[in-house]
């Protein structure tokens, strides 16, 4: 999460854990479990990496392609797009306070957090963990 406390540390921890658990095939449930485990590892690592990393977090988007099947698992506001026959389509939804506020009609996508002091100052403004994690299968 850009600029978030020790985000680079959380990202490194999450990627290492994800690689350990990532499925070899386009199994949506297995991919979701790997992303959940990786994200938890990145969030709860401050216990082992020191107080300086307290409050760190990360986002993750992962995809597995197996022949013509694609599965995507995502947490946070790291987006996935599908480029097919020259068309670029966003296939994930941001997990963020701002996205929730846009969907609820409280702010517009154009004005974003500048229009809402609560969105701009919220510690959840970049990403919030939610379960279950959406999985896109195509």
N, C-alpha and C positions, 0 to 999 in steps of 0.2 A: 504494500500500500504506500504509494508515493509519499514520502515525508513522514510516515507514521513511525512511532518509536521503534527503533531497531528492526524495521521491516526487512532489511537485507539479511539479518540473522534469522528471523522467522521464515523467510522464503527459502533460505538454504536448508534449514532443518526440515521444512515441509517437503521440498523437492527430494531430499535424501530418503525420507520416509515413503514418499509416493513411489519412487523407483523400486523400493523394496517390495511394495504391495501391488503394483500395477498389473492388471491382467494382460495376457498375451493375445486375447481374442476380444471381439466386440461384445463383451458381457456387461450390460449396463449396471447391473447390481454390483458386480465386482469392481467396476470402475468407480461407482459412487462410494463404496466402502473404502477404496484406496484414497479417494479425495477427502472423505471425512476424517480418516485416520491421519492423513498428512496435515490437514488443517488443524486438527487437535494437537498434533505434535508441535506445530509452529506456535500455537497459542499458549500451550502449557509448558513450553520449554524454559520460560524464565525461572522456574523453580531450580533448574540445573545450570542455567547460563549466567545467573547472577541478577541482583537487584537492578543493575543498570539497564537491563532489558525488559523491565516490568512494563506491561502495557503494549508489548509488541504484537503485531498481527500481520497477516498476509492474505492475499486473495489467490485463487487458483482456478484455472480452466484447463481441463485435460480432455483429450479425444483419443479414441482408438478406431482405426479403420481396419476392417477385416473383409477383404473382397469388396463388395458393394455396400456393406453395412457400416454405418458410422454411429458411434455413441459418444456423447459429450456429457461430462459432469462438471459442475461449476459452483463456486462459492465466492461471494464478493462481487466486485464490479469489474473483473477482468472478463472481457467479452469474447465470445466465439462468433465467427462469421463463416458462412458457406459461400464459396465462389463456384457457381455452376453455370456453364454456358454463357459466361460474360456477365452474369447477374450476381451481385454481392448482397447477401441477406444475413441480417443478424439473427442468430438462432438461440441466444441466451437472454435472460432477463437479469438486470443488475439486482443484486441483493444489497440494497442500501436504503437509508432513510429517505434520501432524495427521490429514488425511484418509487418508494411507497407513497410519498407526498404527491408526486406527479400523477400516479395512478388514482389517487384519491381525489384529484382535482384541486388540491390545496395550493400547488404551484404549477407553473407550466415548464415544460422541458427547456424552453428558451430562457426563462429567467433563472431557473435552478436555485441554488442555495443563496444567491444574492438577494432573492426576493423574500427569503425566510430566515430571520436571525436564528431560529431554533435549528434549522437544517445546517446552517453555516457553522454553528458552534457545537453541534452534537458530536460526541466521540464516535457515533455510529455513521457519520456522514459518508464515510468511504465504503464500509462493508459491515454487514452484520451476519453472524452465522445463524442459519435457519435450517431446520430439518423438516421434512425430507428435502434433500437437494434435488433440484430438477434435473432430469436426464432427457436429452433429446436423442431420439433414435430415428435414423433415416435409412 
